[in-house]
Amino acid sequence: MTPAHHVAPTQQEDTLLKDRLRQFILANFWVPDAQAIKDGTSLLDSGVIDSTGILEIIAFLESECGVTVLDEEIVPDNLDSVQRIAAYVAGKLKR
């Protein structure tokens, strides 16, 4: 299925995506308190990820979600929290 045929994720799919993102973050980055990573927690401000971490998240999104992240889309509004990443992916899949 090509990305053009994707539809927006359902609430269940959104929850699954958030869970997968959280699992990826916990497995690949140093997180002192896993319970502190809520949907809206800033991954940058909390020190969980840095610029290299953003690149790792982008690679994850491109390989696991089938989205292409454009250079101009690499901004905190899209990639700074589990919630923002999930919303960004949902928006990409709607197109």
C-alpha positions as CSV (number, residue, x, y, z in Angstrom):
1,M,0.0,0.0,0.0
2,T,1.4,3.4,-0.9
3,P,1.2,6.3,1.5
4,A,-1.4,7.9,-0.7
5,H,-3.8,5.1,0.2
6,H,-3.4,5.6,3.9
7,V,-6.3,6.9,5.9
8,A,-6.1,8.8,9.2
9,P,-5.5,6.5,12.2
10,T,-8.4,5.5,14.4
11,Q,-8.2,6.3,18.1
12,Q,-7.1,2.7,18.7
13,E,-4.4,3.0,16.1
14,D,-3.4,6.4,17.6
15,T,-3.0,4.7,21.0
16,L,-1.0,1.9,19.5
17,L,1.3,4.4,17.7
18,K,1.8,6.3,21.0
19,D,2.6,3.0,22.7
20,R,5.1,2.1,20.0
21,L,6.7,5.5,20.2
22,R,7.0,5.3,23.9
23,Q,8.5,1.8,23.7
24,F,11.0,3.0,21.1
25,I,12.0,6.0,23.2
26,L,12.4,3.9,26.4
27,A,14.5,1.3,24.5
28,N,16.8,3.7,22.7
29,F,17.3,6.7,25.0
30,W,18.2,7.1,28.6
31,V,15.0,7.8,30.5
32,P,15.5,8.1,34.2
33,D,11.8,7.8,35.0
34,A,9.7,6.0,32.4
35,Q,6.5,7.1,34.2
36,A,7.5,10.7,33.6
37,I,7.2,10.3,29.9
38,K,3.5,11.3,29.4
39,D,2.0,12.0,26.0
40,G,2.7,15.8,26.3
41,T,6.1,15.6,27.9
42,S,8.7,17.6,26.0
43,L,11.4,15.1,25.0
44,L,13.8,17.9,24.3
45,D,13.2,20.0,27.5
46,S,13.3,16.8,29.6
47,G,16.7,15.9,28.1
48,V,15.5,12.5,26.8
49,I,16.5,13.4,23.2
50,D,18.8,15.8,21.5
51,S,19.4,16.6,17.8
52,T,20.8,13.1,17.2
53,G,17.8,11.6,18.9
54,I,15.5,13.5,16.6
55,L,17.3,11.9,13.7
56,E,16.7,8.4,15.3
57,I,13.0,9.2,15.8
58,I,12.8,10.3,12.1
59,A,14.4,7.0,11.0
60,F,11.9,5.1,13.2
61,L,8.9,7.0,11.7
62,E,10.1,6.5,8.2
63,S,10.8,2.8,8.6
64,E,7.9,1.9,10.9
65,C,5.1,4.2,9.8
66,G,5.9,4.6,6.2
67,V,6.0,8.4,6.3
68,T,8.7,10.7,4.7
69,V,9.8,13.4,7.0
70,L,10.8,16.5,5.0
71,D,13.6,18.8,6.2
72,E,11.2,21.7,6.8
73,E,9.0,19.4,9.0
74,I,11.9,18.7,11.5
75,V,10.6,21.2,14.1
76,P,9.6,20.8,17.7
77,D,5.9,21.3,16.9
78,N,6.1,17.9,15.0
79,L,8.6,16.0,17.0
80,D,8.9,17.2,20.6
81,S,6.5,14.8,22.4
82,V,4.7,11.5,22.0
83,Q,1.5,13.4,21.4
84,R,3.0,15.8,18.8
85,I,4.7,12.9,16.9
86,A,1.5,10.9,16.8
87,A,-0.4,13.9,15.5
88,Y,2.3,14.6,12.9
89,V,2.2,11.0,11.7
90,A,-1.6,11.1,11.5
91,G,-1.5,14.3,9.5
92,K,1.1,12.8,7.1
93,L,-1.1,9.7,6.6
94,K,-4.2,11.8,5.8
95,R,-2.5,13.2,2.7
